[in-house]
Amino acid sequence: MRTPLIAGNWKMNTDSNSAAALASEIAKRAGEVQDAELLVCPPNVYLTLVRDAIGDASVALGAQNMYHEANGAFTGEISAAMLCDLGLQYVILGHSERRHILGESDSDVNKKALAALAAGLVPVVCVGEQLADREAGKTAEVIRGQFDGSLAGITAEQIQSVVLAYEPVWAIGTGKVATPEQAEEVHADLRKQLTERYNSEIAESVRILYGGSVKPDNAAELLGQPNVDGALIGGASLKADDFLAIATAGAAVG
């Protein structure tokens, strides 16, 4: 049984006061969510503040990105070791905004994933197609290419410490959302790719999240699909009520 993971990606939002208040509210109410894991990923500048606001609540802390080198002259970057030093457990890698706005390649994501695993972080590796890809019938081809490139060289042992996230780019921040059937189709194909590369037992152990305009009113149907193991949430994660409502829906169907 895969425990649902409900992850909040705060992106470039909040200030020190709102970040602390949001983290405190989620931490205070984390006990409302049974049978699901909670994860919040604030901007790097608020990581320690959010960590302290979470305290000993059952809420994991993650970063939104990292660099693959351990240290050195890489102005503006942050390493896996630095994230571990702050007590983080997770890091989001290859989010569609970093791929399609900031130009990250599958190779970039792969190097970061390997570095995260080596440091003991759980990478949340994102894949997803753009609208033109879907309209051209290339969704499966694009996802497979990102899967192969982003996870190159990751061993059978390591993949069990990886979380995958499918985010159709056309459904992020647009108000559009993949139908439950569309989400399940891609998730099932990702599970098949895991089976082909590793084996069925390992494939069944890896969690695959859905990301793309997840809200309280569509969460239960999306998260109720057999191969959808949680959600990577953007805008709705900035409101504790919405985030926890999605988590409750995920736990109910998990």
C-alpha positions as CSV (number, residue, x, y, z in Angstrom):
1,M,0.0,0.0,0.0
2,R,1.4,3.4,-1.1
3,T,0.8,6.1,1.5
4,P,-0.5,9.2,-0.3
5,L,1.8,12.2,-0.3
6,I,0.2,15.7,-0.4
7,A,2.8,18.2,-1.3
8,G,2.4,22.0,-1.3
9,N,4.7,23.9,-3.7
10,W,4.5,27.5,-2.6
11,K,6.5,28.7,-5.6
12,M,7.6,32.4,-5.4
13,N,4.9,33.3,-2.9
14,T,4.5,34.4,0.7
15,D,6.5,36.8,2.8
16,S,8.0,36.0,6.2
17,N,4.8,36.7,8.1
18,S,2.5,34.8,5.8
19,A,4.9,31.9,5.4
20,A,5.1,31.5,9.2
21,A,1.4,31.8,9.6
22,L,0.6,29.3,6.9
23,A,3.1,26.8,8.2
24,S,1.9,27.2,11.8
25,E,-1.7,26.6,10.7
26,I,-0.9,23.5,8.8
27,A,1.2,22.2,11.6
28,K,-1.5,22.9,14.1
29,R,-4.1,21.0,12.1
30,A,-1.9,18.2,10.7
31,G,-3.5,15.8,13.1
32,E,-6.8,16.2,11.1
33,V,-5.2,14.2,8.3
34,Q,-4.9,10.5,8.8
35,D,-3.2,8.0,6.4
36,A,-1.5,10.6,4.3
37,E,1.8,12.4,4.5
38,L,2.0,16.2,4.3
39,L,4.9,18.1,2.7
40,V,5.4,21.9,2.3
41,C,8.0,23.4,0.0
42,P,8.4,27.2,0.7
43,P,10.8,29.6,-1.0
44,N,14.4,28.9,0.1
45,V,14.7,32.2,2.0
46,Y,11.9,31.0,4.4
47,L,13.0,27.4,4.9
48,T,14.3,27.9,8.4
49,L,11.4,30.0,9.4
50,V,8.9,27.4,8.1
51,R,11.0,24.6,9.7
52,D,10.7,26.3,13.1
53,A,7.0,27.0,12.6
54,I,6.3,23.3,11.8
55,G,8.2,22.2,14.9
56,D,7.6,18.5,15.7
57,A,4.3,18.3,13.8
58,S,3.8,15.6,11.2
59,V,4.7,17.8,8.3
60,A,7.8,17.2,6.1
61,L,9.8,20.1,4.7
62,G,11.1,20.3,1.2
63,A,12.9,22.8,-1.2
64,Q,11.7,23.8,-4.6
65,N,15.1,23.2,-6.3
66,M,18.8,22.6,-5.7
67,Y,22.1,22.5,-7.7
68,H,23.9,19.3,-8.4
69,E,27.4,20.3,-7.2
70,A,28.3,19.8,-3.6
71,N,29.9,23.3,-3.2
72,G,31.9,25.8,-5.0
73,A,31.7,29.0,-7.1
74,F,28.0,28.7,-8.1
75,T,26.6,32.1,-7.2
76,G,22.9,32.0,-6.1
77,E,22.7,28.2,-6.0
78,I,22.0,25.9,-3.0
79,S,23.3,22.4,-2.5
80,A,21.8,19.2,-1.3
81,A,24.2,19.3,1.7
82,M,22.9,22.7,2.6
83,L,19.3,21.5,2.5
84,C,20.1,18.5,4.7
85,D,21.9,20.8,7.1
86,L,18.6,22.7,7.5
87,G,16.8,19.4,8.2
88,L,14.9,19.0,4.9
89,Q,13.7,15.7,3.7
90,Y,12.5,16.4,0.2
91,V,13.4,18.5,-2.9
92,I,11.3,19.2,-6.0
93,L,13.3,18.7,-9.2
94,G,12.4,19.4,-12.8
95,H,9.2,21.3,-12.1
96,S,7.6,22.3,-15.4
97,E,8.3,26.0,-14.7
98,R,12.0,25.3,-14.3
99,R,12.0,23.2,-17.5
100,H,9.9,25.5,-19.7
101,I,10.6,28.9,-18.3
102,L,14.2,28.5,-17.0
103,G,15.4,26.0,-19.6
104,E,16.3,23.0,-17.4
105,S,17.0,19.8,-19.4
106,D,16.4,16.2,-18.6
107,S,20.2,16.0,-18.0
108,D,20.1,18.8,-15.5
109,V,17.3,17.2,-13.6
110,N,19.1,13.8,-13.7
111,K,22.3,15.3,-12.2
112,K,20.3,17.0,-9.4
113,A,18.3,13.8,-8.7
114,L,21.5,11.7,-8.3
115,A,23.0,14.4,-6.1
116,A,19.9,14.5,-3.9
117,L,19.8,10.8,-3.5
118,A,23.5,10.7,-2.6
119,A,22.8,13.2,0.1
120,G,19.8,11.4,1.5
121,L,17.1,13.7,0.2
122,V,13.9,12.4,-1.5
123,P,13.7,13.9,-4.9
124,V,10.2,14.7,-6.3
125,V,11.0,14.4,-10.0
126,C,8.5,16.1,-12.2
127,V,7.5,15.2,-15.8
128,G,4.8,16.6,-18.0
129,E,3.8,17.5,-21.5
130,Q,2.8,20.9,-23.0
131,L,-0.5,21.5,-24.7
132,A,1.0,21.2,-28.2
133,D,2.4,17.8,-27.3
134,R,-1.0,16.6,-26.1
135,E,-2.8,18.0,-29.2
136,A,-0.3,16.2,-31.4
137,G,-0.8,12.9,-29.7
138,K,2.8,12.9,-28.3
139,T,2.0,12.8,-24.6
140,A,3.3,9.3,-24.0
141,E,6.4,10.0,-26.1
142,V,7.3,13.1,-24.3
143,I,6.7,11.6,-20.8
144,R,8.8,8.6,-21.7
145,G,11.7,10.8,-22.9
146,Q,11.6,12.8,-19.7
147,F,11.4,9.6,-17.6
148,D,14.4,8.1,-19.4
149,G,16.5,11.2,-19.3
150,S,15.7,12.4,-15.8
151,L,16.1,9.0,-14.1
152,A,19.2,7.8,-16.1
153,G,21.6,5.8,-13.9
154,I,19.2,5.6,-10.9
155,T,19.5,2.1,-9.5
156,A,16.7,-0.2,-8.4
157,E,17.5,0.6,-4.8
158,Q,17.6,4.3,-5.3
159,I,14.3,4.5,-7.3
160,Q,12.4,3.4,-4.2
161,S,13.5,6.7,-2.6
162,V,12.2,8.7,-5.5
163,V,8.7,10.3,-5.9
164,L,7.5,11.0,-9.4
165,A,5.0,13.8,-10.2
166,Y,3.0,14.1,-13.4
167,E,2.1,17.7,-14.2
168,P,0.5,18.4,-17.6
169,V,2.0,21.9,-18.3
170,W,-1.3,23.1,-19.8
171,A,-3.1,22.5,-16.5
172,I,-0.7,24.4,-14.2
173,G,-2.0,27.7,-13.0
174,T,-4.5,27.8,-15.9
175,G,-7.6,26.6,-14.1
176,K,-7.7,23.7,-16.5
177,V,-7.3,20.2,-15.1
178,A,-6.6,16.8,-16.7
179,T,-9.6,14.6,-16.4
180,P,-9.2,11.7,-13.9
181,E,-9.0,9.4,-16.9
182,Q,-6.2,11.5,-18.5
183,A,-4.3,11.6,-15.3
184,E,-4.7,7.8,-14.7
185,E,-3.6,7.0,-18.2
186,V,-0.2,8.8,-17.8
187,H,0.3,7.5,-14.2
188,A,-0.4,3.9,-15.4
189,D,2.1,4.4,-18.2
190,L,4.7,5.7,-15.7
191,R,4.1,2.6,-13.6
192,K,4.6,0.5,-16.7
193,Q,7.9,2.2,-17.4
194,L,9.0,1.6,-13.8
195,T,8.1,-2.1,-14.3
196,E,10.0,-2.3,-17.6
197,R,13.2,-0.7,-16.2
198,Y,13.1,-2.3,-12.7
199,N,10.4,-4.9,-11.8
200,S,6.8,-4.9,-10.9
201,E,7.4,-5.0,-7.1
202,I,9.5,-1.9,-7.3
203,A,7.1,-0.2,-9.6
204,E,4.3,-0.8,-7.1
205,S,6.3,0.8,-4.4
206,V,7.0,4.2,-6.1
207,R,4.6,7.0,-5.5
208,I,3.4,9.0,-8.4
209,L,1.7,12.4,-7.7
210,Y,-0.6,14.4,-9.9
211,G,0.0,18.2,-10.2
212,G,-2.2,20.6,-12.2
213,S,-4.9,22.8,-10.7
214,V,-5.8,20.4,-7.9
215,K,-8.4,21.9,-5.7
216,P,-10.7,20.6,-2.9
217,D,-13.6,20.1,-5.2
218,N,-11.7,17.8,-7.7
219,A,-9.2,16.2,-5.3
220,A,-11.3,13.1,-4.4
221,E,-11.9,12.1,-8.0
222,L,-8.3,12.7,-9.1
223,L,-6.7,11.1,-6.1
224,G,-9.1,8.1,-6.3
225,Q,-7.5,6.8,-9.4
226,P,-5.6,3.5,-8.9
227,N,-2.1,4.9,-9.9
228,V,-2.4,8.4,-8.4
229,D,-0.7,8.5,-5.1
230,G,-1.1,12.0,-4.0
231,A,-0.8,15.6,-5.3
232,L,1.7,18.3,-6.0
233,I,-0.3,21.4,-5.3
234,G,0.4,25.0,-6.3
235,G,-2.1,27.8,-5.6
236,A,-4.3,25.7,-3.4
237,S,-1.4,25.0,-1.0
238,L,-1.3,28.7,-0.1
239,K,-4.5,28.4,1.9
240,A,-4.4,26.0,4.9
241,D,-8.1,25.1,4.6
242,D,-7.7,24.1,0.9
243,F,-4.5,22.2,1.4
244,L,-5.8,20.2,4.3
245,A,-9.1,19.6,2.5
246,I,-7.2,18.1,-0.4
247,A,-5.1,16.0,2.0
248,T,-8.2,14.7,3.7
249,A,-9.6,13.7,0.3
250,G,-6.4,12.0,-0.6
251,A,-6.3,10.1,2.7
252,A,-9.9,9.0,2.3
253,V,-9.2,7.3,-1.0
254,G,-5.6,6.3,-0.5
